[in-house]
Amino acid sequence: MKNSLKPGICATHTFTVPSSKTVPALYPEAPEFVAMPEIFATGFLVGFLEWACIRAINPHLDWPQEMTLGTHIDVSHEAATPPGREVTATVTLVEVDGKRLVFEVEAHDGIAVISHGRHQRHIIDRDKFLARLQASR
């Protein structure tokens, strides 16, 4: 982790929602999901917010040896976004507590705020993490 990893880091990330990121595509094995409207799925929204946080801090890590994993998410999903619409996430690192990072996150689809909340990530050493994972099998 570099000395530049400090609260106050902000970033925005934009993505155009494809049909493959809508509710029916979340679990195509589940008829309950397949029957739902084709709108940006909450599961994919969470991944999009994580992606924005990763992009914000990677320049401040020894990436790719150091990386982060999501450990907690507490966000709303307030508005339906159809495929083809552009969504923008704005993230701010608000706390660095050792290897634990806390972000404030918000997403907008050009019409409305679709999400806001907080997200935590934890810094890992990729090789050590993979070794522990392999040992646990």
Summary of the structure (lengths in Angstrom):
residues: 137
radius of gyration: 16.4
end to end distance: 28.7
largest distance: 49.0
contacts: 413
relative contact order: 0.23
helix: 29%
strand: 39%
